[in-house]
């Protein structure tokens, strides 16, 4: 599939709107164990070109479990999943090894199409 710039921008704006304020950003293992939960800001992100870059993401001060991050979900503030991102191809993390009780954060989060 190839999108025009206009279509890509429209799709990312719709995604940004659907995610909304105070998004829930959760990190899971391949076995569906929730490792950590972070929170987006008052508006999820900003669209530029073919990228939706998240604004402020509040870190999780204490990870819920120990494991290797496999995917990240981005959901509305009430938990309705909007997008699932694969760690390594869709989203890059400083480390994929997460330890229970330790802080977890993203330096940035960008969805590109």
C-alpha positions, 0 to 999 in steps of 0.5 A, spaced: 500 500 500 502 506 498 499 513 501 499 520 498 502 525 503 495 528 504 492 521 505 498 519 510 497 526 514 489 525 514 490 518 517 495 520 522 491 526 524 485 521 525 489 516 529 492 522 534 484 524 535 482 517 536 488 516 541 486 523 545 488 525 551 491 521 557 493 515 553 495 509 556 501 506 553 502 499 556 508 494 554 507 487 554 511 481 553 510 476 547 506 472 552 502 478 554 504 479 560 504 487 562 510 489 564 509 497 565 504 502 564 505 509 562 501 515 560 500 520 555 499 528 556 493 532 555 494 531 547 497 525 545 501 528 539 503 532 533 503 530 526 508 532 521 509 529 514 508 521 515 510 521 523 505 522 529 510 524 535 507 523 542 508 529 546 509 528 553 509 521 556 509 520 563 514 514 566 512 508 570 516 509 576 515 501 578 514 496 572 509 491 574 513 485 572 520 482 569 521 480 562 522 482 555 518 487 551 515 485 545 509 490 543 506 496 546 499 498 546 497 505 545 489 506 548 485 511 550 484 514 557 479 509 558 483 503 555 480 502 548 486 499 544 487 504 538 494 501 536 499 495 537 506 497 535 512 491 535 518 493 539 524 493 534 520 494 528 515 499 530 518 502 536 525 502 539 526 502 546 532 504 550 532 497 553 527 491 552 529 488 558 524 490 564 525 489 571 519 489 576 519 495 581 524 499 576 522 505 572 520 505 565 520 511 560 520 512 553 525 518 550 520 519 544 515 515 541 513 516 534 508 512 529 510 513 522 507 511 515 
